[in-house]
Amino acid sequence: MKNNNGMFILNKPIGITSNSILKKMSNIFLSKKIGHCGNLDIIATGLLPISFGQFNQFNKYINNSNKQYIIILAFYYRTETSDVNSNFISSKINKIYVNKNNLLYNIYKMQGLSYQKPHIFSAVKYKNKNLYEYTKYGIKLKKKKKYIYLNKIKIINDKIIKISCTKGTYIRSIIDYLGQKTKYKAFILLLHRINIGPFSINNSIKLEDLLYLRFNNLKTLNTIKNYILYKNNNKCINN
């Protein structure tokens, strides 16, 4: 696949960075011209389009597309990073019933156009370094607000919500803000991306399945190619 051009739709697992995924893909497909559309944090899972060859030029357009996430929440605490992989920064509040109407009211107010500051543990770049690197060493920076648009926030149940949003929306900040406004406090247990632009998690392949094919199938490359690769005609070949 050295000279192939296309888009491979991967389902990223938890516990690995997007750049580490690229290294694995480069080894599997023997390609140096490889990139991804829309970085996912190490705690995040889900849709990660991987581009090859000439398709790398489309990454910025795909990354500018709307995205959709499923978030599993935990209430009654705040954490440093607003996710499960950090220390608590506030004491536990007395457990109160999480009122769905209260959640709906505050979610309704959050939808639409608004300003947002990047989370202090985000991967936003400042002088070629991620914001979380400054935070780690206690360096405080003035964070610039920017416009975001929350197309829709839907409550699936009392612990799971779905968010449709524009590029650059900081989901951590959304959840932390929601927890404070409802007085419940909240952080992310799991963040799972299910859509980005024209691509859906339904057309993706799990990393573990890809690795299994790579090491157990003599016709691995053809199998993968026929399963999920978006070729120059922009159509998904899916058996």
Helices and strands as residue ranges (DSSP letters): E 6-12, H 18-29, E 34-36, E 44-52, G 53-58, H 59-63, E 67-75, H 100-110, E 112-116, E 125-126, E 129-130, H 131-136, E 146-155, E 160-165, H 171-182, E 186-196, E 199-200, G 201-203, E 205-206, H 207-216, H 220-228, E 229-230
